[in-house]
Amino acid sequence: MSDVQDRPANMTRNIPAPAVTIESKPFWDAATEGRFLIKRCTACGEAHWYPRALCPFCFSDETVWEESPGEGVIYSYSVMQRSPSGPYAIGYVTLKEGPAVLTNFVDVAPDGLSIGQKVKVKFQPTENGPPVPVFAPA
Amino acid sequence: MSIKGKAYIVGAYEHPLRDAPDKSTPQLHAECAKGALEDAGLSKDDIDGYFCAGDAPGFGAMSMIDYMGLRNVRHMDSTETGGSSYLLHVGHAAQAIAEGKCKVALVTLAGRPRQNKGGWGGGAGKPGQLTDGPPEAGYENIYGGSTHNTYGMCAMRHMHEYGTTSEQLAWIKVAASHHAQYNPNAFLKDVVTVEQVVNSRMISDPLHLLDCCVVTDGGGALIITTPEIARSLNRPKVKVMGAGESPKGPMGGRNLDLTHSGAVWSGPIAFGEAGVTPADIKYASIYDSFTITVLMQLEDLGFCKKGEGGKFVADGNLISGVGKLPFNTDGGGLCNNHPTNRGGITKVIEAVRQLRGEAHPKVQVPNCDIALAHGTGGSLGTRHGAATLIMEREA
């Protein structure tokens, strides 16, 4: 098949600009500065993802942004082979803070991923939008 | 039977804002829910029924249930009739409460048309502009998620936790193909082997081409009526015995669990209402968007233990006349039909054929008196709605 030729070895994928809402704007503003934020509830103490104004565990509205080193392990993944731009990996990372984050894995070969693998966040530029978090082997 | 006097409105809250530039629409929904709960003196985890209409962003009720973390919901309704929706929801909630389908129902409405002067909803928007779409969209839709790769993640994790193999998953497709050969309308009529499935091209690992359902046009319809009318008609009688439903999503990302589906909740509700167990089911229609979908649902419905689905489906155990649990005897979504990428109705239709004794003679289950149909909508890998239906043939 011609579409499996000349694919990038590191699964870099063009990522579209994210839809930014008034609620998520602080996250994307921080992303522009290279900072990865999560939300934590000051009432129950739990961190959650994706970030919400109200805690999805205790429903308190006392949630605060918290900078995360973006370190964790791969919970699961799948490498999409049927992509005109080459294979790319989607998966969940379980952050050290606890929550699982849906993301793409980059800087790794399509056969180089495994469940439990340590990964760390990095930001990938988008066209006409803020950079988005992706994860690479730590 | 009537709803008269069967339900009470105990909480009511009107959001104080008339111009909300600093809050998202999901946030307004959640703040209204919080206000109504506080007014009633109840907490979020008391809610087991959720009702919303077209103003609620995202996929049916799934996005808002996940956003708010409504983890005990067992009844959902996103009936959309415009501005009258919420009155209608109160009536539907009263019906659900009267029938024991839920005990504490939440109805929400919210939106911010003053902030969306460009139009309704809000997609990606123009660069630099704020949008107001589904709450998860910005954080998730950018990563190229599809049904194939989000279900692929479930299969990958299932293999990791339980040692499930591609060959075991392939048996699900093999069984469906054995049934489809007798269905003249089936999209794929050829019997396939385990080897053909595992050697078909990889779509999103570990799911191969033949682990995926077909894409078809078409449709279906059902008519449900009273016992009196059913008995007056000259057709075999298929009685609804039990129904269960449940949402499932990451709900904040804590203890993410991609190896279970919402069937773990919807199944016991339906079995309990019907007063039967998995051992009583003679035929099962199991949603088969992918082979892994079938395997997880069979486990979650209790046809086998968690993690033992691979062994359960192997060696033709799902083939009518061969195995212990005949499934999807029309060929299912894997071979027959998946109209407009929504296979739920065909699951009910084939169960009705089986209960009436009108399935193809080669796949008809003898004395098929109790059947189950189960569906998963959305994605097992992100957020989905599960529904279980148990039906009985009335002599």
Interface residues (C-beta under 8 A of the other chain):
Chain A: R13 I15 P16 A17 P18 A19 V20 T21 I22 E23 S24 K25 W28 E46 H48 W49 Y50 P51 R52 A53 L54 C55 P56 F57 C58 F59 D61 Y75 S76 Y77 S78 V79 M80 Q81 R82 S83 Y88 I90 G91 Y92 T94 G98 P99 A100 V101 L102 T103 N104 I115 T126 N128 G129 V132
Chain B: P21 D22 K23 S24 P26 Q27 A30 E31 A33 K34 L37 S43 K44 D66 Y67 M68 G69 Q115 G122 G123 A124 G125 P127 G128 Q129 L130 T131 D132 G133 P135 E136 A137 G138 Y139 E140 N141 I142 Y143 G144 G145 S146 H148 N149 T150 Y151 G152 M153 C154 A155 M156 R157 H160 R201 M202 I203 S204 D205 P206 L207 P250 M251 G252 G253 R254 L256 L258 T382
